[in-house]
């Protein structure tokens, strides 16, 4: 039973919904362990071919809950006393938080964020790790950490400048101003803006279902290559592509795709293999 999320899998689309609307879906301590566990379980099952991350209520997510900084959260010293070890424990804690969102990049299927209302602080860290982002007309994005006297530390400053122009990313990171949906679309942070939350969910689920009709192995390879290319040179990326293709490219899915088109039906692909266990 999850405290922070509802999860469904239907027609090869996994839908993760943040379900604490009265608290603006703030990221309580349980959030940071539940989210990566859910994402890993979806990935390991291999049944889903796309993941949709959405929310409930007025705002998508108001970011880090204050309880994370109190007992059992970031203030927990791990039982150590010596100053260097206490700092080392905090260093590991921050990386654990970062890994919660890095899990989006590590799974084999695209992660699509559907954002309504406020996407604040840690929520910006989260959605910048997704493959695709869509939002409502009333959505806004805010790097709230600078307004609290701290540096954003869970991924925004590393990923946002690779999604939008660096100067724009710096402006919002330095000022803590709100980026409205219209500017998020203009700068390429989101792919599309929908009028209402209902329209957003319908539209994003339609996109996810389109992805789910494609070869899951080909989608996995496509995601792997785009993510690798983001952080490597063209030459390195081409070489990596050649290595991937020499192992993963087999004719079965291509034949099924062509046969299905000729027969006027939806192609049927074998699911992704489950990762090996017991090793």
C-alpha positions in Angstrom: 0.0 0.0 0.0 1.5 3.3 -1.1 1.1 6.5 1.0 1.8 8.9 -1.9 0.8 7.2 -5.2 -1.9 5.2 -6.9 -0.7 2.9 -9.7 -2.5 1.2 -12.6 -1.3 -0.7 -15.6 -3.7 -1.0 -18.6 -3.1 -1.6 -22.3 0.7 -1.5 -21.7 0.6 1.9 -20.1 1.5 2.3 -16.4 -0.1 5.3 -14.7 1.5 6.7 -11.5 -0.7 9.3 -9.8 0.3 11.4 -6.9 -2.7 11.1 -4.5 -2.3 13.7 -1.7 -4.1 16.7 -3.2 -5.1 18.3 0.1 -1.3 18.6 0.9 -0.5 19.7 -2.7 1.3 16.4 -3.2 4.3 17.5 -1.2 7.2 15.1 -1.1 7.1 13.5 2.4 9.8 11.0 3.5 7.8 8.0 2.1 7.7 9.7 -1.3 11.4 9.3 -1.8 11.4 5.5 -1.3 8.0 4.7 -2.8 8.5 6.4 -6.2 11.8 4.7 -7.3 10.4 1.4 -6.0 7.3 1.7 -8.1 9.3 2.8 -11.2 11.7 -0.2 -10.7 8.8 -2.6 -10.3 7.2 -1.4 -13.5 10.5 -1.7 -15.3 11.2 -5.2 -14.0 7.8 -6.5 -14.8 8.3 -5.5 -18.5 4.5 -5.3 -19.2 4.3 -1.5 -19.5 5.7 0.3 -22.6 5.2 3.8 -21.3 4.8 5.4 -17.9 2.6 8.4 -17.2 3.2 10.5 -14.1 0.3 12.7 -13.1 -1.3 14.3 -10.1 -4.5 15.2 -8.4 -5.9 18.5 -7.0 -5.1 22.1 -7.8 -1.4 21.7 -8.0 0.8 19.1 -9.5 3.3 19.1 -6.6 4.5 21.8 -4.1 7.9 20.2 -3.7 9.7 19.0 -0.7 7.7 18.6 2.5 9.1 20.1 5.6 9.0 16.8 7.4 11.9 15.6 5.2 14.1 18.1 7.1 12.9 17.0 10.5 13.1 13.7 12.5 13.9 10.7 10.3 14.6 12.9 7.3 17.6 14.9 6.2 18.3 15.8 9.8 18.9 12.1 10.6 22.6 11.8 11.2 22.7 8.0 10.7 23.8 7.5 14.3 27.3 8.9 13.7 28.9 11.6 15.9 32.2 12.7 14.2 31.7 15.8 12.0 33.3 14.3 8.8 31.1 11.2 9.0 28.0 13.3 9.6 28.7 15.3 6.5 29.4 12.1 4.6 26.0 10.8 5.6 24.3 13.9 4.3 26.3 13.5 1.1 24.8 10.0 0.7 21.4 11.2 1.6 21.3 13.9 -1.1 22.4 11.3 -3.7 19.6 9.0 -2.5 17.1 11.8 -3.2 18.7 12.4 -6.6 18.5 8.7 -7.4 14.7 8.8 -6.9 14.3 10.9 -10.0 17.3 9.4 -11.9 15.2 6.2 -11.9 13.1 7.8 -14.7 16.1 7.8 -16.9 17.2 4.3 -16.0 13.9 2.5 -17.0 13.5 1.0 -20.4 10.2 2.8 -21.3 9.5 6.6 -21.7 8.3 8.5 -18.7 5.7 11.2 -19.5 4.8 13.9 -16.9 1.4 15.5 -17.0 1.5 18.8 -15.0 -1.3 21.0 -13.7 -1.1 24.0 -11.5 2.1 24.5 -9.6 5.2 22.5 -10.3 7.4 23.8 -7.5 10.9 23.1 -6.1 11.5 19.4 -6.0 8.8 18.9 -8.5 10.9 20.7 -11.1 13.7 18.3 -10.3 11.3 15.5 -10.9 9.8 16.5 -14.2 13.1 17.5 -15.8 14.1 13.8 -15.4 11.1 12.7 -17.5 11.3 12.0 -21.2 8.3 14.2 -22.1 6.4 17.0 -20.3 2.9 18.3 -21.0 0.9 20.8 -18.9 -2.3 22.8 -18.5 -2.8 26.5 -19.2 -2.7 27.3 -15.5 0.5 25.5 -14.9 3.7 27.2 -13.7 7.2 26.1 -12.8 9.3 27.6 -10.0 12.8 26.8 -8.8 11.7 27.5 -5.3 15.0 26.6 -3.6 16.6 29.9 -4.3 13.7 31.6 -2.6 14.5 29.6 0.6 18.2 30.5 0.6 19.5 27.2 -0.8 20.8 25.7 -4.0 18.5 23.3 -5.9 20.2 19.9 -5.4 18.1 17.1 -6.8 18.6 17.5 -10.6 17.0 20.8 -11.8 20.4 22.6 -12.3 21.9 19.6 -14.1 19.0 18.8 -16.4 17.1 22.1 -17.1 19.9 23.8 -19.0 19.9 20.8 -21.4 16.1 21.2 -22.0 15.9 25.0 -22.4 18.3 27.8 -23.3 21.0 28.0 -20.6 20.4 31.8 -20.1 16.7 31.2 -19.5 17.5 28.4 -17.1 19.9 30.6 -15.2 17.4 33.5 -15.0 14.7 31.3 -13.4 17.3 29.5 -11.1 18.7 32.9 -9.9 15.4 34.7 -9.4 13.0 32.0 -8.3 10.4 33.6 -10.5 7.5 31.5 -11.9 7.7 30.3 -15.4 4.1 30.2 -16.8 2.9 27.5 -19.2 3.1 29.8 -22.2 6.8 30.4 -21.6 7.4 26.7 -20.8 6.0 25.9 -24.2 8.0 28.7 -25.9 11.3 27.5 -24.4 10.6 23.9 -25.0 10.3 22.7 -21.4 6.9 21.2 -22.3 5.7 19.7 -25.6 2.1 20.9 -25.5 -0.3 22.9 -23.4 -3.9 21.7 -22.7 -6.8 23.8 -21.6 -7.9 21.7 -18.6 -6.6 18.9 -16.4 -9.1 16.5 -17.9 -7.9 17.4 -21.4 -4.3 17.0 -20.2 -4.8 13.5 -18.9 -6.7 12.4 -22.0 -4.1 13.9 -24.3 -1.1 12.4 -22.4 -2.7 9.0 -22.1 -3.4 9.1 -25.9 0.3 9.8 -26.5 1.3 7.0 -24.1 -1.0 4.6 -25.9 0.6 5.5 -29.3 4.0 4.8 -27.8 2.7 1.5 -26.4 1.8 0.3 -29.9 5.4 0.5 -31.0 8.0 -2.2 -30.6 9.1 -2.0 -27.0 12.6 -3.1 -27.9 12.9 -0.3 -30.5 11.5 2.2 -28.0 14.0 1.1 -25.4 16.8 1.5 -27.9 15.6 4.9 -28.9 15.4 6.2 -25.3 18.8 4.7 -24.6 20.4 6.5 -27.6 18.8 9.9 -27.0 19.8 9.8 -23.3 23.3 8.7 -24.1 23.7 11.4 -26.8 22.7 14.1 -24.4 25.8 13.5 -22.3 28.3 12.4 -25.0 29.8 13.5 -28.3 28.3 12.6 -31.7 31.2 10.3 -32.4 30.9 8.5 -29.2 27.1 8.2 -29.6 27.4 6.8 -33.1 29.8 4.2 -31.9 27.5 3.3 -29.0 24.6 3.1 -31.5 26.5 0.7 -33.7 27.3 -1.6 -30.7 23.7 -1.5 -29.5 22.3 -2.3 -32.9 24.6 -5.2 -33.5 23.1 -7.0 -30.6 19.5 -5.7 -30.3 18.5 -5.3 -34.0 16.6 -8.5 -34.9 14.0 -8.7 -37.7 11.0 -10.1 -35.7 9.5 -6.8 -34.6 10.1 -5.2 -38.0 8.4 -8.1 -39.8 5.4 -7.9 -37.3 5.1 -4.1 -37.9 5.0 -4.5 -41.6 2.7 -7.5 -41.5 0.3 -5.7 -39.2 0.2 -2.7 -41.5 -0.6 -4.9 -44.5 -3.3 -6.7 -42.5 -4.8 -3.5 -41.1 -4.3 -4.4 -37.5 -2.4 -3.3 -34.4 1.0 -5.1 -34.2 1.5 -7.5 -31.4 5.0 -7.5 -29.8 6.6 -9.7 -27.2 7.1 -7.9 -23.9 10.5 -6.8 -22.6 12.5 -9.5 -20.8 12.5 -9.3 -17.0 15.9 -8.5 -15.6 17.9 -11.5 -14.3 17.5 -12.3 -10.6 19.2 -14.6 -8.1 22.7 -13.7 -9.3 
